[in-house]
């Protein structure tokens, strides 16, 4: 199955929760039967998750205790806490980490029909240990004043000699890059992916450093002409409070690679229920809430991430970046081959 993202520009965003919707929430959450609180370990920054958690508390009366931190650190913390862990819900920022949490045995099955009905199968764990909350895309970004978009085509073409010393990207220890390479292994095999990675490394403009925003800034500064980065970083810069940041981002455009073949690489932010969750019903209720239309609209408008539910309008910034076809790859398999992807990148000299 191929997933093609489309935008209906005529749709109107409904930000107010109607009384009918409130009744719907009360019916699906069964507030009277669930605990009064839920403990969330989140790898998302507080500003990018707390507003939706506050809305959940207002609608259900369930208190949310939030702990934020790095994804790997939170996973290690839950593992070390064992059966005494207070964690009910783990929110993470890459499928590789969600798969790792499952492999470590710190998550549990969430056989909830509401999740199945609202999230496409390829965005859920086949054993129901995790589900996507939002979709992220990692396309090519280029300097508007120096790169003709007609010169771009596929990710494979980035190994061409014409891109020598012109590419910026994060290091191999970045999990977004690892998942991207893992997706390539799924679609092209290890041999072709290794050859591509070696060719890409040969065209690096500099030794990889910094985050995705730093790659975008490097393009504008003239250190490189193209970068590979997640769209929500560019979207965040385009909507930043600082005018200088907005002006920087406006000098960069998005190109969607591989649209005639395998499609652009996508990843997710997602959620699992902790193995030893004490507030299980509240945890399930929170996950349902984050998959409601209103919550999905909030993610799209505020965080500039793609909704996992069809029919939810994107932010105007994402619409301006254009529609695209995504890779037809099981994200479970992408997460499972993450370690193999890192080894391959090391073999290619990607530091």
N, C-alpha and C positions, 0 to 999 in steps of 0.2 A: 504494500500500500504506500502510495506517495502522499505526503502531506503538503498541500499548497495553501499558503496563507493568503487570504484575501481581505480587502478592506471595503466596507460599505460606508462611504462618506456621508450617506444620508441618515445614518442612525444617530439618534440623540442619546447622550449619556444621562442616565437618571441617577443623580447623586443622593437624592433623598430616599430614605427607606420608607415605603408606604406602610400603612397600618395592616394591609393584607400581608405584606412581606413579614412584618413582625409576628403575626399569627403563624405564618409558615415556619419561621425560625423556632418559635416556641414548640411547635408540633414536632419538628425533626430533632430538636435538641433534648426534648423530654426533661426540662429543667428540674422538675420536682424529683426526678429519680437520679440525678447525678450529683457529684461532689461539689462543694462550694468553692473549690480552687483547682488550678492546674499549674504545674511547674514546667516551664518551657526553657530548654537550652537552645539558644539561637546563635548560629554563625553569621546571621545578618546583623548589621549595625542597628542599634536601638532605634534610630530615626527612621529606618526603613521597614520596621516591623511593629513598633509599639503602637502607632495610631490604629492599626487594624486590630490589635489585641485589646486596646481600650474600647473599641466599638463592640467587640465580642463581649466584654464584661458588662457594658451598658445594656446590651440586648438580652443577656442571659442571667446576669447577676453572679456569674462565676468570676472569682478573682484570679488574675493571671500573675504568677510570680516569674519574672523574666531574668534569665542569666545570659549574658552575651559574651562571646569570645571567639577565638579562632576555631575553625571547624575541627582541625586535627586535635587541638587541645581539649575541646569539649568531648570528642569521641573517646579520647584517652581518659578523661575524667569519669565519664559514665562507666567505662570498663573497670577502672580502678575502684570505683564506689561499689560495684557489684550489686548484690541484692539489696543493699542499703541505699542505693542511689535514689534521690528524690525526683529525678527526672521523669516526667511523663511524656514529653514531646521533644524530639530533636529536629530542628530546622537547619538545613545545610544548603550550601551554595554550589554544589556540583554533584552530578550523578556518581562520580567516582567515590566521593566521600560517603554517600548514602549506601552504595554497594559495600564499601569497606565496613561500615557500621553493621550491616547485615552479616557479613562474613565473620565479624568478631563476636557475633551472637548477642549484641546489645539491643536489638530491635525485635519486634514481634509482628505477627500477622494482624492486619486490620481488614477483615473481610466485611467491608461496609458497602452495601449496594449503592449508596449515594456517591461514593468515590468512583465506583465502576461506571455508573451512569453518566458521570460528568467529566471524566478524564480519559482521553484516548488510550488504548491498550499499550501503545509503544511508549507512553509517558508514565507507565506504572510498572512496578516490579511484578514479574510473573507470579511470584509467591506472595504478593500483597504485603510486603514489608515496607514499601515506601511508595509515595506518589508525588508527581510534580505539582508545584503550585504556580510556577510561572515558567515561561520559555525564554531562553536567551539565544542570541545568534552571534556568530563570530566571523564576520565577513572581512573583505579587504577595504581599507580606508586609504584615500590618496589625496595628495596636494592638488587642489583645484587649478592652481596656476602653473603647475609643472607636469602634470600627467593627463594625457588624453584618455578618458575612460574606454575609448575604442581599442586602446592598446592592451587592455586587460581582458581576460577570458576565464581561465580556470586556475585553481590553486596549483595544479601541476605546472602551468606555464610560468610560475614564479621562479622556476629554476633556469629560465632562459638567460643568456648572457646579457641581454639588455637591462636586466635588473641588478647587475653587479654593483655592490656597494650602495644599494638603494632601498633596502628593506630593514624595517625595525620590528622587533617582536620581543615578548618577555622571555625569560629563561626557561630551561627545561624543567625546573622544579615547580613551575606554575601549573597547577592542576587543570586550568582551562586549556593550556596547550597540550597537556598529556591526554585529555579527553578528545581533543581535536585529532591528535595522532592516532589514538585508539579507534576513532571513527574511520580514519583512513585505512587502518589495518582491516577493519570489517569490510570495507568496500573494495579495496585494491590488493590486499594481501601484504605480508610483511616485506617481501623483497622489493616491490615497487614503492612501498612507503619509505623504506630505508633509503632507496636511491633518491627519492624526492627530498627527504630530510637533509641528505648530504648536499644536494644541489641548492636547497634553500640556505643552509648555513654558509655556503660559498658566496652567497649574494648578500649576506648581512652587511649593513652599513656600519655597525658597531657591535661590540660585545653586548649581549642582552643584559638589560638592567631596568629596574623600575617596574611600575604597573602599567595597566592599559592606558591610563591618562598620560603617562610619561611618553608612551610610544606616539600618541597623537600629537603631543607638544613637540616631540622631536621632528615629526613631519613638518610642522609649521615653522620650526626653527631652521629647517634646511639640512638637518643631519641625515635625513632619509627622505624618500619620496612617497613610499607607501608603508603602511603598517597593518598588522592583523590584530584586531581588538574586538571586544564585545560592544554591541551597539548601545547598551544602556550607559556605558561610560561616556560615549560621545553625546548621547541625549542629555545626560546629566550636566555636561559642560555647556551645552547649548541653552540650558535653562538655569544656569548658575546665577547667583545673586551678583557676582562680580562681572562687570562689563568686560574687563580684560579677558576673562576666561571664555565668555560668550564669543568674543571677537576671534579668539584663537580657534575655537571649535568651528566657527563659520568658514574657516579657510580649508576645511577638510570635507570630503564627500565619501559616501558609501558606495561600494561596488559589490554586487551579489555574484559570486563566482559559481561556475558549474551549473548554471540554470538549464542548460540543454542536456545535462547528463545526470550526475548523482545528486545535485542540489547542495546548498550551503550547510555547513556544520551548525548544529544547534545543541544546546545543553539546557539544564534546568536549575531552578532552585526547588527544593522539595522537602518533604517532611516524613518522619517515621514516628511510631509510638515506641517508647523505650520498653525493653523487655520486662523490667520490674516496675512498670507504672502503677502507682497506687491509686491514681484518679483516672481510671481507664475510660469511663463514660464521658468525663469532661474532656479528656484528650480527643476522643472521637468527635465530640461536638465541636471542638475548636477546629479540627481539620475540615469538617463539613462547612463551617462558617467561612473558612478561607477559600472555599471553592464555590461560594455563592456568587451570583452575578455582581452584586454590589462590591464584594471584596475584590473580585477580578477586575472590575472597573477601576478601583482604587489603585491596584498594582500598576495597571496600564497608564493611568494618568499621572501618578505620583512618582513611581519608580522607573517608568518607561521600559517595562518588560512586557513581553508578549503574553497575553492570557492563554491558559491551557484550554479554556472552554471556547468553543466556536460561537461566533455571533457577538462577542464582546468587542466593543470599539477600541481601537488603539488610541494612544495619545497622538496629537497632531504631529509631534516631532517624529514619532515612528512612522506615521503615514507618509511624511515627507521623505523618509529614507526609501520608500518604495516597497512593493510586495515582493515576495520571493518564494521559491520552492526550497524546502528543507530536505536534508538527507533522509532517505528511507532506511534507517538503521535502528535496531533495538538498543535503547539506551542502557538496558541491563547488561548487554554484551559489551557496550562501550566501557561501562564501569568495571566489568570483570577483567578486561584486558589493559587496564590502566598501568599496572606495574610493567607489563610487557612493552607498553608504549614508552615508558621512561627509559628502559634499557635500550630500546631502539634509538631514542634521541641521544643517549650517551654515546652509542656506537657511531652516530653520525657527527659527533663533535659538537653537538648543541649543548652549550653550557648555561 
